[in-house]
Amino acid sequence: MIKNFEQLKEMLKAMPVKRKVAVVPAQDEHTLEAISHAYRDGMVEPVLIGDEPKIREILAQIGTDADKMTIIHVEDPTEAIQKAADMARDGEVDCIMKGKTETGALMKVLVNRERGIRKNDTMSLLAFMESPNYHKVFAITDVGLLTYPSKDQKKAAIQNAVEAFHALGVEQPKVAILANPKMKETVEAAEIKEEGVEGCIIEGPISYDLAMDPASAPIKGYVSPVAGDADLLVVPDIVSGNIAAKTITVIGGGRTGGVVLGAKVPVLLVSRAASADDKYMSIVIAALVGSR
């Protein structure tokens, strides 16, 4: 069980070899501030790919010594993204972080069948959450990539998340497929539970309160090892996932860190509007679940 985000930070600090995070294109102030913070804390080793003169200029402005960073000069943004993908395929970097580019432009290169880093047909965005009202770190999928996932896409997203939990040391994550009675998602949830996904315990259909509140299950007579102890919440669609995650953070006092899974390395699509803590924890989580 992972109790909080501080535990994740300590896990990453304890790693003997620092994970390499390719930032591309790296000439973005907000992104460089986040990765520099993680670097100074001894969390990761940045690999900055992009326009080197601009990168150095920004690093000087934010008080980071550029000479201590690995900088690869690739002026064209698309070529810079391709360089990061090539390095990921060759095992030279462990994660890729979006810099000064649109998400669509980044993903177009990364999902390319021939030169990209796609590992399977479904890539999904997993948001890890820490809440003062829950006893451990949990996650929600999908909160920003799969719009209206099919049953097969939900199963693939679960598998992506399960692999991430395994990388964090959670051997049998408890999966709650959220659904309300008499809706399409209820049938799919029951089918996914019946078919199963390797490496986890699945319950569904199950309501949010039963999945997250230990007091609800006894009251409603609901018996399941997942009830009140879920590690992963599988939401019906991107809207409900996004609302759930933002409700927990905006008015629930929670924290979050998100990462795209299903590629050869984790991908960080951190919004410029995200808090500094969200960006920092996204880097920490991506580095932990990335592998060489």
Sequence and secondary structure as in RCSB ss.txt:
>XXXX:A:sequence
MIKNFEQLKEMLKAMPVKRKVAVVPAQDEHTLEAISHAYRDGMVEPVLIGDEPKIREILAQIGTDADKMTIIHVE
DPTEAIQKAADMARDGEVDCIMKGKTETGALMKVLVNRERGIRKNDTMSLLAFMESPNYHKVFAITDVGLLTYPS
KDQKKAAIQNAVEAFHALGVEQPKVAILANPKMKETVEAAEIKEEGVEGCIIEGPISYDLAMDPASAPIKGYVSP
VAGDADLLVVPDIVSGNIAAKTITVIGGGRTGGVVLGAKVPVLLVSRAASADDKYMSIVIAALVGSR
>XXXX:A:secstr
    HHHHHHHHHT SS EEEEEES   HHHHHHHHHHHHTTSEEEEEEE HHHHHHHHHHTT  GGGSEEEE  
SHHHHHHHHHHHHHTTS SEEEE SS HHHHHHHHT TTTS B SS  EEEEEEE TTSSS EEEE SSS SS  
HHHHHHHHHHHHHHHHHTT SS EEEEE  TTSHHHHHHHHHHHH  TTSEEEEEE HHHHH TTHHHHHT   S
STT  SEEE SSHHHHHHHHHHHHHTS  EEEEEEESBSS EE   TTS HHHHHHHHHHHHHH   
